[in-house]
Amino acid sequence: MSRIQLLDNATIDKIAAGEVVERPSSVVKELVENAIDAGATAITVEIKEGGISFIRVTDNGSGIPEDQVREAFLRHATSKIRTSEDLNNIHSLGFRGEALSSISAVAQVEIMTKTKDSLMGVHYAVEGGKETDFSQVGLPNGTTILVKNLFFNTPARRKFLKTPTTEGGYIADLCEHLAMSKPEISFQFISNNQVKFHTSGNGDMREIIYRIFGKDFIKEIIPIDCKDDHIHMYGYLGKPSLNRSNRNFENCFINGRYVKSNFLFKAVEEGYHAYLMQHKFPFVVLYFEIDTDKVDVNVHPTKMDIRITDSRKYYDFIVNSVSRTLQQQEMIPDIDQDEVLNQTPKKEITERTAVPEPFEQKRMEEYKVKEDFSYITNRLFGEESSVPNIKTPVSAPDIQPPMPDIKAPVQMNFFEERILKQENKDKYEILGQIFQTYWLVCYEDKLLFVDQHAAHEKVKYEKLMNSLENGEILSQTLQPPLVLHLTQKEEAALEEYHSYFETLGFVWEDFGSHSIAMREMPMELYGKSEKRFFEEILDELIENGCKGTPEAIQAKIASMACKSAVKGNQTFTVMEMNALLEQLFELENPYHCPHGRPTMISMSKTDLEKKFKRIV
């Protein structure tokens, strides 16, 4: 058995750094929080190569006295607390005393600091935990810290970092949240010599929302300010029209600290329950002031996970406050005249998607629009045909009711004899649509149930991928261009996957102020709430990312782009059903959508007769 012995300080520091310093954004977080605790009113964060090679944080705070600079780099050295009892009443952002020690153990660090009472400042340099310089220099009041070559002495850690673009996106997202957490502090973020955003520090939260999220958000936010004996909640709620596909736009701050709390998220979402569809999440910027003895932030070194005592009481308060505030608002969305003229659907409480354009083109080409519905029905089904529930197509929310439980349909077996082929086209009879989501199609001794959304998504996906493989992607010019304001994280995702979007037919250019002007989009996706589904694509890439070969990444983006397919709860005409079925005939695998869901299920005549006890 090996002898038990104490680890040396260098090894201890590197182990400790593994918890505190996960990636460049961890370094920025610790340094900026120290600057805030030092009373800074202006903070500048500058990075290069995603913070891997260079991070500089400058503040105008109180600075560090010369005789305490070395002590600041010792493990568990802090000015924030004195005893364990202080952990129950923490008002500062930092308190562990691990940041500078952990960072200097895995990077080359320089600090230049001066207090207002000192004539000269101090320059102190540490490399891998070892001091390399300590000297006096002339400086303005405040502190500047440089961190270079992160993980230079721990290559195993460095190789697990992501691309500079992705790491820079993490830092940008962090800086946005830090700026929102302290509206009274002026924040500037610079990446690769470009100013990404700069807030004034005038305390106006609306100005920060404008600078980070764009002017469209300012028009769609509702102020909220509610309090009781133990909690004060204030900030802004986004109208339901600002819903997104993930929680990235739920911004919560407790006692000035940005937190990711499922407890808070679920409470806010419960307050929105009557206004949002399932799997949609609101935009909020909410501040919570809670008695410090009720909140435990000493859960993890990142201090982003928290525990709250009497959580049920706070949960009910948040739910009721959010719900009551929304109830007092007029929720009928305005009609944007420009969007009407451009025929681009406005984001509404629920997404509304027009009938697929290929169907409309087919109607115009084959029947020249002047043919009436009875003529079409007679051509397809004969004079005596009776087609139930056929109406003019309308838009409606994506609600998919369950199938009746009195039947026992089974999924189509792809390995059975192929029935979806052109030579079997004349054997089909479209009976109609049920629940405005599924089609009933009779084929010989089978009754087919077709899911219109899955079927249309499959057709669009196969068309897009075939065009991609053959180098025949066709783009549609947008007139006028679609202008999109992007957050720092969205910009990073778009930059990282830029080449894949271009291959698929997306063309855009920089429009200034963190906006892009989308000039062209793939023909197959034109006219289907372009702004909406492009945001959903970015949300998905930010949330889950893309890994694998270029072809796999393109396939994933194409699959996500097929969100533009028609939804459930939307009425179809028989002619439109027939057009989509004809396109399914042409596919090699028409039985599953790109995500693996069945496009149709079947029920045989024998199964039906068994249900009615005609066959025992």
C-alpha positions as CSV (number, residue, x, y, z in Angstrom):
1,M,0.0,0.0,0.0
2,S,1.3,3.5,-0.9
3,R,2.3,5.8,1.9
4,I,-0.2,8.6,2.7
5,Q,1.4,12.0,2.4
6,L,0.4,15.7,2.0
7,L,0.2,17.1,-1.5
8,D,2.4,20.1,-2.3
9,N,0.8,23.6,-2.6
10,A,1.2,23.7,-6.4
11,T,-0.8,20.4,-6.8
12,I,-3.4,21.6,-4.3
13,D,-3.8,24.9,-6.2
14,K,-4.3,23.1,-9.5
15,I,-6.9,20.7,-8.0
16,A,-8.7,23.7,-6.5
17,A,-8.6,25.5,-9.8
18,G,-10.5,22.6,-11.4
19,E,-13.6,23.6,-9.5
20,V,-13.3,27.4,-9.7
21,V,-11.8,27.7,-13.2
22,E,-13.7,25.6,-15.7
23,R,-13.2,27.8,-18.8
24,P,-12.3,31.4,-19.7
25,S,-15.8,32.6,-18.7
26,S,-15.2,31.3,-15.2
27,V,-12.1,33.6,-15.0
28,V,-14.1,36.6,-16.2
29,K,-16.9,35.9,-13.7
30,E,-14.6,35.8,-10.7
31,L,-12.7,38.9,-11.7
32,V,-15.8,41.0,-12.5
33,E,-17.5,40.0,-9.3
34,N,-14.4,41.1,-7.4
35,A,-14.5,44.4,-9.2
36,I,-18.2,44.9,-8.3
37,D,-17.4,44.1,-4.7
38,A,-14.7,46.7,-4.8
39,G,-17.3,49.4,-5.5
40,A,-16.4,49.9,-9.2
41,T,-18.8,52.1,-11.2
42,A,-17.1,51.3,-14.5
43,I,-15.8,47.9,-15.6
44,T,-14.3,46.9,-18.9
45,V,-13.8,43.3,-20.0
46,E,-11.5,42.6,-23.0
47,I,-10.7,39.2,-24.5
48,K,-8.9,37.7,-27.4
49,E,-9.3,34.3,-28.9
50,G,-12.3,33.6,-26.7
51,G,-10.3,34.4,-23.6
52,I,-8.0,31.5,-24.0
53,S,-4.9,33.6,-24.8
54,F,-5.9,36.9,-23.3
55,I,-8.3,38.4,-20.7
56,R,-8.2,41.8,-19.3
57,V,-10.6,43.2,-16.6
58,T,-10.3,46.9,-15.7
59,D,-12.2,48.7,-13.0
60,N,-12.2,52.0,-11.1
61,G,-12.9,50.4,-7.7
62,S,-11.1,50.8,-4.4
63,G,-8.0,48.9,-5.4
64,I,-5.8,46.7,-3.2
65,P,-3.3,48.2,-0.7
66,E,0.3,47.4,-1.6
67,D,0.9,45.3,1.6
68,Q,-2.1,43.1,0.8
69,V,-1.4,42.3,-2.9
70,R,0.5,39.1,-2.2
71,E,-2.0,38.0,0.4
72,A,-4.8,38.3,-2.2
73,F,-3.3,35.5,-4.2
74,L,-3.2,33.1,-1.2
75,R,-5.8,30.3,-1.0
76,H,-8.9,31.3,1.1
77,A,-7.7,34.9,1.5
78,T,-10.7,37.3,1.4
79,S,-11.9,40.6,2.8
80,K,-15.6,39.6,2.5
81,I,-16.0,37.4,5.6
82,R,-14.3,36.7,8.9
83,T,-16.0,33.7,10.5
84,S,-18.3,30.9,9.6
85,E,-21.2,32.8,11.0
86,D,-20.8,35.4,8.2
87,L,-21.8,32.7,5.7
88,N,-25.4,33.1,6.9
89,N,-25.5,36.8,6.0
90,I,-23.6,37.3,2.7
91,H,-24.0,40.6,0.8
92,S,-21.0,40.4,-1.5
93,L,-20.8,38.4,-4.7
94,G,-17.5,36.8,-3.8
95,F,-16.5,35.4,-0.4
96,R,-14.5,32.1,-0.8
97,G,-11.1,33.7,-1.4
98,E,-10.3,31.1,-4.1
99,A,-10.4,33.1,-7.3
100,L,-7.0,34.7,-7.7
101,S,-5.2,31.7,-6.2
102,S,-6.9,29.3,-8.6
103,I,-6.5,31.5,-11.7
104,S,-2.8,32.2,-11.0
105,A,-2.2,28.4,-10.6
106,V,-3.2,27.7,-14.2
107,A,-2.3,30.9,-16.1
108,Q,0.1,33.8,-16.4
109,V,-1.4,36.6,-14.3
110,E,-0.5,40.2,-13.9
111,I,-2.3,42.7,-11.6
112,M,-1.9,46.5,-11.6
113,T,-3.7,48.2,-8.7
114,K,-3.8,51.4,-6.8
115,T,-5.9,52.7,-3.9
116,K,-7.0,56.4,-3.8
117,D,-4.8,57.0,-0.8
118,S,-1.6,55.8,-2.4
119,L,0.7,57.9,-4.5
120,M,2.0,54.9,-6.5
121,G,0.4,51.6,-7.7
122,V,1.7,48.1,-7.7
123,H,2.5,45.7,-10.5
124,Y,2.5,42.1,-9.4
125,A,3.0,39.1,-11.8
126,V,2.4,35.4,-11.1
127,E,3.0,32.5,-13.5
128,G,1.7,29.1,-12.6
129,G,1.5,30.1,-8.9
130,K,5.1,31.5,-8.8
131,E,5.8,35.2,-8.3
132,T,7.8,36.7,-11.2
133,D,7.6,40.5,-10.4
134,F,6.6,42.9,-7.7
135,S,7.2,46.6,-8.3
136,Q,5.8,50.1,-8.0
137,V,4.3,51.8,-11.0
138,G,2.2,54.9,-11.8
139,L,-1.5,54.0,-12.1
140,P,-5.0,55.5,-11.9
141,N,-7.2,54.4,-9.1
142,G,-8.6,51.0,-9.4
143,T,-7.4,47.6,-10.6
144,T,-6.5,45.9,-13.9
145,I,-5.9,42.2,-14.1
146,L,-4.4,40.4,-17.1
147,V,-4.8,36.6,-17.6
148,K,-2.8,35.1,-20.4
149,N,-2.5,31.6,-21.8
150,L,-5.1,29.9,-19.6
151,F,-4.2,26.3,-18.8
152,F,-0.7,26.7,-20.3
153,N,0.7,24.3,-17.6
154,T,-2.3,21.8,-17.7
155,P,-2.6,20.8,-21.3
156,A,-5.2,18.1,-20.5
157,R,-7.5,20.8,-19.3
158,R,-6.8,23.1,-22.3
159,K,-7.6,20.5,-24.9
160,F,-11.2,20.2,-23.6
161,L,-11.9,23.8,-24.3
162,K,-14.2,24.5,-27.2
163,T,-13.4,26.8,-30.2
164,P,-12.5,30.4,-29.5
165,T,-15.8,31.5,-31.0
166,T,-17.8,29.3,-28.6
167,E,-15.7,30.2,-25.6
168,G,-16.1,33.9,-26.5
169,G,-19.8,33.4,-26.7
170,Y,-19.9,32.1,-23.2
171,I,-18.0,35.2,-22.0
172,A,-20.3,37.5,-23.9
173,D,-23.4,35.9,-22.4
174,L,-21.9,36.2,-19.0
175,C,-21.1,39.9,-19.4
176,E,-24.6,40.5,-20.6
177,H,-26.0,39.0,-17.4
178,L,-23.5,40.8,-15.2
179,A,-24.5,44.1,-16.9
180,M,-28.2,43.3,-16.3
181,S,-27.4,42.4,-12.6
182,K,-26.0,45.9,-12.0
183,P,-27.7,48.6,-14.1
184,E,-25.9,51.3,-12.0
185,I,-22.5,50.1,-13.3
186,S,-21.2,51.0,-16.7
187,F,-20.0,47.8,-18.5
188,Q,-18.0,47.6,-21.7
189,F,-17.2,44.3,-23.4
190,I,-14.5,44.1,-26.1
191,S,-13.8,41.0,-28.1
192,N,-10.8,40.8,-30.6
193,N,-10.6,44.6,-30.5
194,Q,-14.3,45.1,-31.3
195,V,-16.7,46.8,-28.8
196,K,-19.6,44.3,-28.5
197,F,-21.7,46.4,-26.1
198,H,-21.3,49.3,-23.8
199,T,-23.9,50.4,-21.1
200,S,-24.1,53.8,-19.5
201,G,-24.5,52.8,-15.9
202,N,-27.4,55.2,-15.4
203,G,-29.5,52.5,-13.6
204,D,-32.1,52.3,-16.4
205,M,-32.9,48.7,-17.0
206,R,-34.8,49.4,-20.2
207,E,-31.6,50.8,-21.7
208,I,-29.7,47.6,-21.0
209,I,-32.5,45.5,-22.5
210,Y,-32.4,47.7,-25.6
211,R,-28.6,47.4,-25.9
212,I,-28.5,43.6,-25.4
213,F,-31.8,42.4,-26.9
214,G,-32.7,45.2,-29.4
215,K,-35.6,47.6,-29.8
216,D,-38.2,44.9,-30.6
217,F,-38.0,43.7,-27.0
218,I,-38.5,47.2,-25.6
219,K,-41.9,47.4,-27.2
220,E,-43.0,44.0,-25.8
221,I,-42.1,44.2,-22.1
222,I,-44.3,44.8,-19.1
223,P,-43.0,46.3,-15.8
224,I,-43.6,44.4,-12.6
225,D,-43.1,45.4,-9.0
226,C,-44.5,43.3,-6.2
227,K,-43.5,42.8,-2.6
228,D,-44.5,41.3,0.7
229,D,-42.8,41.0,4.1
230,H,-39.9,38.8,3.0
231,I,-39.5,39.3,-0.8
232,H,-39.5,42.1,-3.3
233,M,-39.8,41.2,-7.0
234,Y,-39.4,43.8,-9.7
235,G,-38.2,44.1,-13.3
236,Y,-39.9,43.3,-16.6
237,L,-42.0,40.5,-18.1
238,G,-42.0,39.9,-21.8
239,K,-45.4,39.7,-23.4
240,P,-46.3,36.1,-24.5
241,S,-45.3,37.1,-28.1
242,L,-41.6,37.0,-27.0
243,N,-41.7,33.3,-26.2
244,R,-38.7,31.2,-27.2
245,S,-37.9,27.5,-27.4
246,N,-35.6,27.3,-24.3
247,R,-34.9,29.1,-21.0
248,N,-32.0,31.2,-22.3
249,F,-34.2,34.4,-22.1
250,E,-35.3,33.8,-18.5
251,N,-33.0,36.2,-16.5
252,C,-33.3,36.0,-12.8
253,F,-31.2,37.8,-10.1
254,I,-31.3,37.3,-6.4
255,N,-29.8,40.1,-4.3
256,G,-27.8,41.4,-7.3
257,R,-26.5,37.9,-8.2
258,Y,-27.3,36.2,-11.5
259,V,-28.6,32.7,-10.8
260,K,-29.8,29.7,-12.7
261,S,-32.5,28.3,-10.4
262,N,-35.1,25.7,-11.5
263,F,-37.2,26.8,-8.6
264,L,-37.4,30.4,-10.0
265,F,-37.8,29.3,-13.6
266,K,-40.7,27.0,-12.8
267,A,-42.4,29.6,-10.7
268,V,-42.2,32.2,-13.5
269,E,-43.4,29.6,-16.1
270,E,-46.3,28.6,-13.9
271,G,-47.3,32.3,-13.9
272,Y,-47.3,32.3,-17.7
273,H,-49.1,28.9,-17.9
274,A,-52.3,30.4,-19.3
275,Y,-50.5,32.4,-22.0
276,L,-47.9,30.1,-23.5
277,M,-48.0,26.8,-25.4
278,Q,-46.3,23.8,-24.1
279,H,-42.5,23.8,-24.5
280,K,-42.4,27.6,-25.0
281,F,-40.6,29.8,-22.5
282,P,-41.0,33.5,-21.7
283,F,-38.6,36.4,-21.8
284,V,-38.2,37.9,-18.3
285,V,-35.7,40.1,-16.5
286,L,-36.6,39.8,-12.8
287,Y,-34.8,41.0,-9.6
288,F,-35.5,39.4,-6.3
289,E,-34.6,40.9,-2.9
290,I,-34.8,38.2,-0.3
291,D,-33.5,38.2,3.3
292,T,-29.9,36.9,3.1
293,D,-30.6,34.5,6.0
294,K,-33.2,32.8,3.8
295,V,-30.8,32.2,0.8
296,D,-27.8,29.9,0.8
297,V,-25.4,30.8,-2.0
298,N,-22.6,28.6,-0.6
299,V,-23.7,25.5,-2.6
300,H,-21.1,25.5,-5.4
301,P,-17.9,27.5,-6.2
302,T,-19.7,29.1,-9.2
303,K,-22.3,30.5,-6.7
304,M,-25.0,30.2,-9.5
305,D,-26.9,27.5,-7.7
306,I,-28.8,28.5,-4.6
307,R,-31.1,27.1,-1.9
308,I,-34.0,29.0,-0.5
309,T,-35.7,28.2,2.8
310,D,-39.6,28.4,2.9
311,S,-39.4,27.9,-0.8
312,R,-43.1,27.1,-1.2
313,K,-44.2,30.5,0.2
314,Y,-41.9,32.3,-2.3
315,Y,-43.0,30.0,-5.1
316,D,-46.7,30.9,-4.6
317,F,-45.8,34.6,-4.4
318,I,-44.0,34.6,-7.7
319,V,-46.7,32.6,-9.5
320,N,-49.5,34.8,-8.3
321,S,-47.5,38.0,-9.0
322,V,-46.6,37.1,-12.5
323,S,-50.1,35.8,-13.3
324,R,-51.8,38.9,-11.9
325,T,-49.5,41.3,-13.7
326,L,-50.2,39.6,-17.1
327,Q,-53.9,39.5,-16.4
328,Q,-53.9,43.3,-16.1
329,Q,-52.5,43.7,-19.6
330,E,-54.1,43.8,-23.0
331,M,-52.8,40.7,-24.8
332,I,-54.1,41.3,-28.3
333,P,-51.0,41.6,-30.4
334,D,-50.6,44.7,-32.7
335,I,-50.4,44.3,-36.4
336,D,-47.2,45.7,-37.8
337,Q,-48.0,47.5,-41.1
338,D,-44.6,46.7,-42.6
339,E,-45.0,43.0,-41.8
340,V,-48.4,43.0,-43.4
341,L,-47.0,44.6,-46.6
342,N,-44.1,42.1,-46.6
343,Q,-46.4,39.2,-45.9
344,T,-44.2,38.1,-43.0
345,P,-46.3,36.8,-40.1
346,K,-45.8,38.7,-36.8
347,K,-44.8,36.7,-33.7
348,E,-48.1,36.1,-31.9
349,I,-49.0,34.3,-28.7
350,T,-49.0,31.1,-30.7
351,E,-47.2,30.5,-33.9
352,R,-49.5,30.6,-36.9
353,T,-48.2,29.2,-40.2
354,A,-49.7,29.6,-43.6
355,V,-50.7,26.7,-45.9
356,P,-47.5,25.4,-47.6
357,E,-46.7,27.4,-50.7
358,P,-46.0,24.4,-52.9
359,F,-49.7,23.4,-52.6
360,E,-50.8,26.9,-53.6
361,Q,-48.5,26.8,-56.6
362,K,-49.8,23.4,-57.6
363,R,-53.4,24.7,-57.4
364,M,-52.6,27.6,-59.6
365,E,-50.7,25.6,-62.2
366,E,-53.1,22.7,-62.5
367,Y,-56.4,24.5,-62.1
368,K,-55.6,28.1,-63.0
369,V,-57.4,29.2,-59.8
370,K,-60.6,29.7,-61.8
371,E,-61.7,26.0,-61.4
372,D,-64.1,25.7,-58.6
373,F,-64.0,23.1,-55.8
374,S,-66.7,20.9,-57.2
375,Y,-64.8,20.5,-60.4
376,I,-61.6,19.4,-58.5
377,T,-63.6,17.0,-56.4
378,N,-65.3,15.4,-59.4
379,R,-61.9,15.0,-61.2
380,L,-60.3,13.3,-58.2
381,F,-63.2,11.2,-56.8
382,G,-66.1,11.1,-59.3
383,E,-69.5,12.7,-59.3
384,E,-70.8,10.8,-56.3
385,S,-67.9,11.5,-54.0
386,S,-68.7,12.9,-50.6
387,V,-65.7,14.4,-48.7
388,P,-66.4,15.3,-45.0
389,N,-65.1,18.3,-43.2
390,I,-63.5,20.1,-46.2
391,K,-63.0,23.8,-45.6
392,T,-60.9,26.7,-46.7
393,P,-57.5,26.4,-45.1
394,V,-57.0,28.5,-42.0
395,S,-54.2,29.0,-39.5
396,A,-54.3,27.6,-36.0
397,P,-52.1,26.6,-33.1
398,D,-50.1,23.4,-33.1
399,I,-52.4,21.3,-31.0
400,Q,-52.3,17.6,-31.6
401,P,-55.3,15.8,-30.1
402,P,-55.0,12.1,-29.1
403,M,-56.3,9.4,-31.5
404,P,-59.5,7.7,-30.4
405,D,-58.8,4.7,-28.1
406,I,-61.6,2.6,-29.7
407,K,-59.3,1.5,-32.5
408,A,-56.0,-0.3,-32.6
409,P,-53.8,1.1,-35.4
410,V,-50.2,0.1,-35.9
411,Q,-47.3,1.9,-37.4
412,M,-46.5,1.2,-41.0
413,N,-43.8,-1.4,-41.3
414,F,-41.1,-0.1,-43.7
415,F,-40.0,-3.7,-44.4
416,E,-43.4,-4.9,-45.7
417,E,-44.4,-4.6,-49.3
418,R,-44.0,-1.0,-50.3
419,I,-47.5,0.6,-50.9
420,L,-46.5,4.2,-51.1
421,K,-45.4,4.2,-54.8
422,Q,-46.6,5.8,-57.9
423,E,-48.2,2.7,-59.4
424,N,-50.5,2.4,-56.4
425,K,-51.6,6.1,-56.7
426,D,-55.0,5.2,-58.2
427,K,-55.8,2.8,-55.3
428,Y,-56.0,5.5,-52.7
429,E,-59.2,7.3,-51.6
430,I,-58.9,10.3,-49.3
431,L,-61.8,10.2,-46.9
432,G,-61.1,13.5,-45.2
433,Q,-59.4,15.1,-42.2
434,I,-60.1,14.5,-38.5
435,F,-59.1,16.8,-35.6
436,Q,-57.7,19.1,-38.3
437,T,-54.5,17.2,-37.8
438,Y,-54.8,13.7,-39.3
439,W,-56.0,12.4,-42.7
440,L,-58.0,9.3,-43.3
441,V,-56.9,7.5,-46.4
442,C,-58.4,4.2,-47.6
443,Y,-56.0,1.8,-49.5
444,E,-57.4,-1.6,-50.5
445,D,-58.0,-3.4,-47.2
446,K,-56.2,-0.8,-45.0
447,L,-57.2,2.4,-43.4
448,L,-54.2,4.8,-43.1
449,F,-54.0,7.7,-40.6
450,V,-51.6,10.4,-41.9
451,D,-50.0,13.0,-39.6
452,Q,-49.9,16.1,-41.8
453,H,-47.1,17.8,-39.9
454,A,-44.8,14.8,-39.9
455,A,-45.6,14.1,-43.6
456,H,-44.9,17.7,-44.7
457,E,-41.8,17.9,-42.6
458,K,-40.4,14.7,-44.2
459,V,-41.1,16.0,-47.7
460,K,-39.4,19.4,-47.0
461,Y,-36.4,17.8,-45.4
462,E,-35.8,15.3,-48.2
463,K,-36.1,18.1,-50.8
464,L,-33.6,20.3,-48.9
465,M,-31.1,17.4,-48.4
466,N,-31.4,16.2,-52.0
467,S,-30.7,19.8,-53.2
468,L,-27.8,20.0,-50.9
469,E,-26.2,16.7,-52.1
470,N,-26.7,17.7,-55.7
471,G,-25.4,21.2,-55.2
472,E,-28.7,22.6,-56.4
473,I,-29.8,24.7,-53.4
474,L,-32.1,27.4,-54.6
475,S,-32.4,30.6,-52.5
476,Q,-35.3,33.1,-52.4
477,T,-34.4,36.8,-52.1
478,L,-36.2,38.5,-49.3
479,Q,-37.6,41.9,-50.2
480,P,-37.1,43.8,-48.0
481,P,-34.4,41.9,-46.1
482,L,-35.3,40.4,-42.7
483,V,-33.5,42.3,-40.0
484,L,-32.7,40.3,-36.9
485,H,-31.2,41.6,-33.6
486,L,-28.9,39.0,-32.1
487,T,-27.6,38.5,-28.5
488,Q,-23.9,37.8,-28.0
489,K,-24.6,34.1,-27.7
490,E,-26.6,34.1,-30.9
491,E,-23.9,35.9,-32.7
492,A,-21.3,33.4,-31.6
493,A,-23.5,30.5,-32.7
494,L,-24.1,32.1,-36.1
495,E,-20.4,32.7,-36.5
496,E,-19.5,29.1,-35.5
497,Y,-21.9,27.5,-38.0
498,H,-21.7,30.2,-40.6
499,S,-20.4,28.0,-43.4
500,Y,-23.1,25.4,-42.9
501,F,-25.9,28.0,-43.1
502,E,-24.3,29.4,-46.3
503,T,-24.3,25.9,-47.8
504,L,-28.0,25.6,-47.1
505,G,-28.8,28.8,-48.9
506,F,-28.9,31.4,-46.1
507,V,-27.3,34.7,-47.1
508,W,-26.9,37.7,-44.7
509,E,-24.8,40.6,-44.0
510,D,-23.9,42.7,-40.9
511,F,-26.4,45.4,-40.2
512,G,-24.7,47.1,-37.3
513,S,-25.7,47.3,-33.6
514,H,-25.6,43.5,-33.2
515,S,-28.1,43.0,-36.1
516,I,-27.9,41.1,-39.4
517,A,-29.9,41.6,-42.6
518,M,-31.1,38.3,-44.0
519,R,-31.0,38.7,-47.8
520,E,-31.7,35.2,-49.0
521,M,-33.2,32.0,-47.5
522,P,-33.6,28.4,-49.0
523,M,-36.5,28.3,-51.4
524,E,-38.1,25.5,-49.4
525,L,-38.3,27.6,-46.3
526,Y,-39.5,30.9,-47.8
527,G,-42.7,32.5,-46.6
528,K,-43.1,30.4,-43.4
529,S,-42.5,32.7,-40.5
530,E,-38.8,33.1,-41.4
531,K,-37.9,35.2,-38.3
532,R,-39.6,32.7,-36.0
533,F,-38.0,29.5,-37.2
534,F,-34.5,31.1,-37.7
535,E,-34.6,32.1,-34.0
536,E,-35.6,28.5,-33.1
537,I,-32.7,27.1,-35.1
538,L,-30.3,29.4,-33.2
539,D,-31.9,28.5,-29.8
540,E,-31.4,24.8,-30.6
541,L,-27.8,25.3,-31.6
542,I,-27.1,27.3,-28.5
543,E,-28.8,24.8,-26.2
544,N,-27.5,21.5,-27.7
545,G,-24.8,22.4,-30.2
546,C,-23.8,20.3,-33.2
547,K,-21.1,17.7,-33.3
548,G,-19.9,15.3,-36.0
549,T,-19.0,15.5,-39.6
550,P,-20.0,18.6,-41.7
551,E,-22.7,16.5,-43.4
552,A,-24.1,15.6,-40.0
553,I,-24.2,19.2,-38.9
554,Q,-25.8,20.3,-42.2
555,A,-28.4,17.6,-41.8
556,K,-29.2,18.7,-38.2
557,I,-29.6,22.3,-39.3
558,A,-31.8,21.2,-42.2
559,S,-33.9,19.1,-39.9
560,M,-34.4,22.1,-37.6
561,A,-35.2,24.3,-40.5
562,C,-38.1,22.0,-41.3
563,K,-39.9,23.5,-38.3
564,S,-41.5,25.6,-41.1
565,A,-43.7,22.6,-42.0
566,V,-47.4,22.9,-41.5
567,K,-48.6,22.2,-38.0
568,G,-51.4,20.2,-36.6
569,N,-54.9,21.8,-36.1
570,Q,-54.8,23.3,-39.6
571,T,-57.5,22.5,-42.1
572,F,-56.6,21.1,-45.5
573,T,-58.5,20.7,-48.7
574,V,-58.6,17.3,-50.5
575,M,-56.5,18.7,-53.3
576,E,-53.8,19.8,-50.9
577,M,-53.9,16.4,-49.2
578,N,-53.5,14.7,-52.5
579,A,-50.6,16.9,-53.5
580,L,-48.7,16.1,-50.4
581,L,-49.4,12.3,-50.7
582,E,-48.0,12.5,-54.3
583,Q,-44.8,14.0,-53.0
584,L,-44.6,11.3,-50.3
585,F,-44.8,8.7,-53.1
586,E,-41.5,9.9,-54.5
587,L,-39.5,9.4,-51.3
588,E,-37.3,6.4,-50.5
589,N,-38.5,6.3,-46.9
590,P,-41.8,8.1,-46.6
591,Y,-42.7,6.4,-43.3
592,H,-40.8,8.5,-40.8
593,C,-40.2,12.2,-40.3
594,P,-36.5,13.4,-39.8
595,H,-36.9,13.0,-36.1
596,G,-38.1,9.4,-36.3
597,R,-41.8,9.9,-35.7
598,P,-44.1,8.0,-38.0
599,T,-45.8,9.9,-40.8
600,M,-48.6,7.4,-40.9
601,I,-50.1,4.4,-39.1
602,S,-52.5,1.8,-40.5
603,M,-55.4,-0.3,-39.4
604,S,-56.5,-3.3,-41.5
605,K,-60.0,-4.3,-42.4
606,T,-59.5,-7.5,-40.3
607,D,-58.5,-5.5,-37.2
608,L,-61.6,-3.3,-37.6
609,E,-63.9,-6.4,-38.0
610,K,-62.4,-7.9,-34.9
611,K,-63.2,-4.7,-33.0
612,F,-66.9,-5.0,-34.1
613,K,-66.8,-8.8,-33.3
614,R,-67.5,-9.7,-36.9
615,I,-64.5,-12.0,-36.6
616,V,-63.9,-13.9,-33.3
